[in-house]
Amino acid sequence: MQRIASLPPAYFAAHLPLYPFFIWLGSFVFGYVKSMIFVNVFFTVVLAIVFYAIVSRLKLSKHPLILTVVLLHLPRFLVVRSIGAPESLFLLLIISSLYFFEKENYFLAGLLGALSVWTKLPGILLFVAYSLVFVERYIRTKKIKFSYGWVKLIPVSLIALFGFYALVYTDFFAFFHTGGVVPMGLPFSQFNVNLKWIGTAWLEDILFYFALYGYTAIVLWKSKYRSFFYFAVVFFSATTLVQHRDIARYSLPMLPLTMIALEQFFTSKKFIILFIVLLPAIYLYAWNFISFNTMPVLDWSAYR
């Protein structure tokens, strides 16, 4: 079995630098392996606090605590928040950027969106969503505010990221040359067993994710928080193009918006009873998944 440390340096261009940067900071105290877990757990806690605060301040639910607890225990997110993965940080930056956008603090919305791009590339979709909000406002009011320009920090950060790669890897487009980037194709191209990242015909669960997130976008159509709606539409549309079996993970940034859009369902007594009944199964799923999906590392000493 090949050691992960023997991979060529260019491979790591597919894993954006912000989450590894925090691991590096934590390594001075915990070492790299423990820092990897600590950083993710830390940002998961911060995400829970921020999500609770946003739901409370925007009066999105009468039961923000229940909504937060359910969010933290949804199966695929329970897995990635418990291991070394950037999703907790990414979701934190996404939902925080959307919040400040709705509060018309476009500088913070742009800055947090820019940081999300350095965490996972789909953060650029925030810029698309914000642009659509501005188009809608212009059609309605025929006005453009100078402060809207702060959201340009998001695409600028993408250019800066590729510039960083040009310095480190001597390749501006190193991200796309790693061989580990999941391709984007036609809508619903996940249902092709012959594609590289598919390899199975047992894909009916993907239909349930598409139904859930598509319904989220439909419900948010009437929301006064227009960035929520447009981000849901843009991200859902982009997810249908991802040629990968693991749509459950690639669609995780939709989860906070789904919790908000369907909060009456997720905080109902009937769902809470079902949630309690299924909680052992959710933990068994996560335990089984994490035990099975391990990195091929024979010697961890280089990471301590």
DAFEN-V370715 format. One record per backbone hydrogen bond with DSSP energy under -1.0 kcal/mol. CO is the residue of the C=O (numbers start at 1). NH is the residue of the N-H. If there is no record, write none. Layout:
co=CO nh=NH
co=CO nh=NH
//
This chain:
co=3 nh=6
co=4 nh=7
co=8 nh=11
co=9 nh=12
co=10 nh=13
co=11 nh=14
co=12 nh=15
co=17 nh=21
co=18 nh=22
co=19 nh=23
co=20 nh=24
co=21 nh=25
co=22 nh=26
co=23 nh=27
co=25 nh=28
co=26 nh=29
co=26 nh=30
co=27 nh=31
co=31 nh=35
co=32 nh=36
co=33 nh=37
co=34 nh=38
co=35 nh=39
co=36 nh=40
co=37 nh=41
co=38 nh=42
co=39 nh=43
co=40 nh=44
co=41 nh=45
co=42 nh=46
co=43 nh=47
co=44 nh=48
co=45 nh=49
co=46 nh=50
co=47 nh=51
co=48 nh=52
co=49 nh=53
co=50 nh=54
co=51 nh=55
co=52 nh=56
co=53 nh=57
co=54 nh=58
co=55 nh=60
co=63 nh=67
co=64 nh=68
co=65 nh=69
co=66 nh=70
co=67 nh=71
co=68 nh=72
co=70 nh=73
co=71 nh=74
co=74 nh=78
co=75 nh=79
co=76 nh=80
co=77 nh=81
co=79 nh=82
co=83 nh=85
co=86 nh=90
co=87 nh=91
co=88 nh=92
co=89 nh=93
co=90 nh=94
co=91 nh=95
co=92 nh=96
co=93 nh=97
co=94 nh=98
co=95 nh=99
co=96 nh=100
co=97 nh=101
co=98 nh=102
co=99 nh=103
co=100 nh=105
co=101 nh=104
co=104 nh=106
co=105 nh=109
co=106 nh=110
co=107 nh=111
co=108 nh=112
co=109 nh=113
co=110 nh=114
co=111 nh=115
co=112 nh=116
co=113 nh=117
co=114 nh=118
co=116 nh=119
co=116 nh=120
co=118 nh=18
co=120 nh=123
co=121 nh=124
co=122 nh=125
co=123 nh=126
co=124 nh=128
co=125 nh=129
co=126 nh=130
co=127 nh=131
co=128 nh=132
co=129 nh=133
co=130 nh=134
co=131 nh=135
co=132 nh=136
co=133 nh=137
co=134 nh=138
co=135 nh=139
co=136 nh=140
co=137 nh=141
co=138 nh=142
co=145 nh=148
co=146 nh=149
co=147 nh=150
co=148 nh=151
co=149 nh=152
co=150 nh=153
co=151 nh=154
co=152 nh=156
co=153 nh=157
co=154 nh=158
co=155 nh=159
co=156 nh=160
co=157 nh=161
co=158 nh=162
co=159 nh=163
co=160 nh=164
co=161 nh=165
co=162 nh=166
co=163 nh=167
co=164 nh=168
co=165 nh=169
co=171 nh=174
co=173 nh=176
co=174 nh=177
co=183 nh=243
co=186 nh=189
co=188 nh=191
co=190 nh=192
co=192 nh=195
co=195 nh=198
co=197 nh=245
co=201 nh=203
co=203 nh=206
co=205 nh=209
co=206 nh=210
co=207 nh=211
co=208 nh=212
co=209 nh=213
co=210 nh=214
co=211 nh=215
co=212 nh=216
co=213 nh=217
co=214 nh=218
co=215 nh=219
co=216 nh=220
co=219 nh=222
co=220 nh=223
co=224 nh=226
co=225 nh=229
co=226 nh=230
co=227 nh=231
co=228 nh=232
co=229 nh=233
co=230 nh=234
co=231 nh=235
co=232 nh=236
co=233 nh=237
co=234 nh=238
co=235 nh=239
co=236 nh=240
co=238 nh=241
co=239 nh=242
co=240 nh=188
co=241 nh=185
co=242 nh=244
co=245 nh=247
co=246 nh=250
co=247 nh=251
co=249 nh=252
co=251 nh=254
co=252 nh=255
co=254 nh=258
co=255 nh=259
co=256 nh=260
co=257 nh=261
co=258 nh=262
co=260 nh=263
co=262 nh=266
co=263 nh=267
co=265 nh=268
co=268 nh=272
co=269 nh=273
co=270 nh=274
co=271 nh=275
co=272 nh=276
co=273 nh=277
co=274 nh=278
co=275 nh=279
co=278 nh=282
co=279 nh=283
co=280 nh=284
co=281 nh=285
co=282 nh=286
co=283 nh=287
co=284 nh=288
co=285 nh=289
co=286 nh=290
co=287 nh=291
co=288 nh=292
co=289 nh=293
co=292 nh=294
co=295 nh=297
co=300 nh=303
co=301 nh=304
co=303 nh=33
//
